[in-house]
Amino acid sequence: MASVGISQNIQNHIPIIGDMTLKSPIAYKTTRLMAGVFNTAQMALAEAYINGLEIPDSVFQSLLHTSMPLLFKHAPGLLAPYEWVLKESDHLAESSRELMKIQYDLPQALLNRMLGDWDVIYPKYSMGLWENGAIDLEQSQMHMIDQVIERLEIVDGDHILDFGCGWGCVANYIMSKFPNVRFTGLNLSHQQCEYMRGKMQDPQSHLSGGRFTLYEGDLNEAQFTEKFDKILSIGVFCHVGNLTNAFQKLSSFLKSDGKLFIHIITVRIPNNLSTGFTHKYIFPHGRYWNYDAVPSHNSDLKTVDQWYINGINYHKTAMAWLERFDASQDLVKSLDYGMDYAKFRRMWRFYLLLLGTIFATCDGEYNGNGQYLMTHA
Ligand SMILES: C[S@@+](CC[C@H](N)C(=O)[O-])C[C@H]1O[C@@H](n2cnc3c(N)ncnc32)[C@H](O)[C@@H]1O
């Protein structure tokens, strides 16, 4: 297991306001009240920015670099703006349809341009791995998938389920390396599924040729008749509100000797994290799970290994997305976002700046990505 030491470190810094596990109702209520006040102030700033308040990127970033270490270390409870962030919800994934509408089914030309769309690396909406010397976004995504191949111990002939498969990037890259691997992808985004259907007809794509099966549908309703050798899910569990249900479901799809690999955004503070801004404008009911707590939600599966990936990798990824977004204004400004483009642009820049900067604070040690390798218990 890698990098678990920091959680002991964090325990030394938990102040009353940050300790969500305190039994005292007064301490809990005070924390909730303060989190509400903090969230209101944050939302006021976000909405002022969206509505035209001019803040240079450098000032925005300095503000976060100053405030986030204090919050991570001394008041993490304030980073849970709503009570639902702290606990599991009733549904495996919440607000799925709304999430598709305001995020994943946005004009694809915007997302494809921002994320990058190359011969083998299709748009990939998750962290690239830069720490192994990647020189650009495309290579960082290759390095990240190479790491998945190694950690999930993928071998030729595996049948793999990609739970929340995006544009089919991971499947396409892995099938380019293994001629007998088969993939099944599940995704609720109609627009992303249309992209994959196009690739399934394209002889240049590894998604064509009958090795890739696509299901357009909701994680909540997913059912498969056959079981898989390997299951992977990358960048999806921030949309999962009930880890226990999700792991139970995934365990039922896995062969008895199968392996499951989850890659998620995660935080090394005592509680989960979300922001009012992202909940309202970007990822409804999205949350980042506490790194150490994820394995404790397993009943049918056991975690055999876990890794913390330093947040600087996501910082570089998000900054590359922002740069690509800024450089694509000629194209993206003419698309239909259901709102005034100037407003959409500021909202989107706020999101990418926020995402990119938070991962870089505290040298990436508090907000990064977590990977978990699981087998049947
Ligand atoms: C952040 S993207 C990651 C995509 C892909 N795994 C990657 O790494 O590029 C999350 C993906 O999960 C899908 N997703 C989110 N909620 C879902 C749900 N309830 N049912 C099915 N797919 C969902 C989204 O459409 C999107 O493709």
The ligand as a Gaussian input file, in Angstrom:
#p B3LYP/6-31G(d) Opt

LIG

0 1
 C      -15.553000      11.995000     -15.747000
 S      -16.193000      10.988000     -17.000000
 C      -14.987000       9.700000     -17.153000
 C      -15.131000       8.945000     -18.439000
 C      -14.081000       7.880000     -18.692000
 N      -14.083000       6.850000     -17.705000
 C      -12.732000       8.533000     -18.825000
 O      -11.851000       8.274000     -17.986000
 O      -12.574000       9.301000     -19.757000
 C      -17.543000      10.139000     -16.190000
 C      -18.323000       9.228000     -17.103000
 O      -19.328000       8.560000     -16.351000
 C      -20.545000       8.610000     -17.070000
 N      -21.637000       8.567000     -16.085000
 C      -21.846000       9.418000     -15.061000
 N      -22.949000       9.073000     -14.370000
 C      -23.444000       7.981000     -14.991000
 C      -24.584000       7.149000     -14.761000
 N      -25.429000       7.382000     -13.758000
 N      -24.780000       6.091000     -15.572000
 C      -23.917000       5.825000     -16.600000
 N      -22.838000       6.590000     -16.868000
 C      -22.609000       7.644000     -16.087000
 C      -20.484000       9.930000     -17.805000
 O      -21.370000       9.996000     -18.899000
 C      -19.024000       9.953000     -18.232000
 O      -18.839000       9.232000     -19.409000

